[in-house]
Amino acid sequence: MMGRKQATRKLFYEFSLEERVPRDHFLRRLAKAIDFSFVYSMVKPYYSHTGAPSVDPVVVLKMALIGYL
């Protein structure tokens, strides 16, 4: 089953990644430049409807892309 990442804030954590990453960081520019929603339709035929949810395929693609760049 294809999983999807859901950003939720933790109740007792004071740490915010959004506040820590600089505004001009490469990852912020990448997120603005590329819409990764096309990945879900491309990989959907390869996922079963049963089983445990997987890692979000967009996260996997972003990790590979960042590693390459």
C-alpha positions in Angstrom: 0.0 0.0 0.0 1.4 3.4 -1.0 2.0 5.6 2.0 1.9 9.4 2.1 3.8 11.8 4.3 1.7 13.9 6.6 3.3 16.8 8.3 2.0 17.1 11.8 3.4 19.0 14.7 4.3 17.1 17.8 2.6 18.2 21.0 5.6 18.7 23.3 8.4 19.5 20.8 9.8 23.0 20.7 11.9 22.3 17.6 10.7 23.5 14.3 12.5 22.5 11.1 10.6 25.2 9.2 12.3 27.8 11.4 15.7 26.2 11.3 16.2 25.9 7.5 17.4 29.3 6.0 15.0 31.0 3.6 17.5 30.9 0.8 18.4 27.2 1.2 18.6 25.0 -1.9 15.8 22.7 -0.7 13.3 25.6 -0.4 14.2 26.6 -4.0 13.8 23.0 -5.2 10.3 22.7 -3.5 9.2 25.9 -5.3 10.5 24.9 -8.7 9.2 21.3 -8.9 5.8 20.0 -8.2 6.4 16.3 -7.3 2.7 15.3 -7.3 3.1 13.6 -10.6 5.1 10.8 -8.9 1.9 9.3 -7.3 0.3 8.6 -10.6 3.5 7.2 -12.1 4.1 4.7 -9.2 0.5 3.8 -8.4 0.4 0.6 -10.6 3.3 -0.9 -8.7 1.7 -0.7 -5.2 -0.7 -3.3 -3.8 -4.0 -2.3 -2.0 -3.1 -4.5 1.0 -0.3 -4.5 3.4 1.5 -1.9 5.5 1.9 1.6 4.1 5.2 2.2 2.4 7.5 5.2 2.6 6.1 8.1 0.6 7.4 7.7 -3.0 7.9 11.5 -3.3 10.2 11.3 -0.2 12.2 8.5 -1.9 12.5 10.4 -5.1 13.6 13.6 -3.3 16.3 11.7 -1.4 17.7 10.3 -4.6 17.5 13.6 -6.4 19.2 15.5 -3.5 21.9 12.8 -3.3 22.6 13.1 -7.0 22.8 16.9 -6.9 
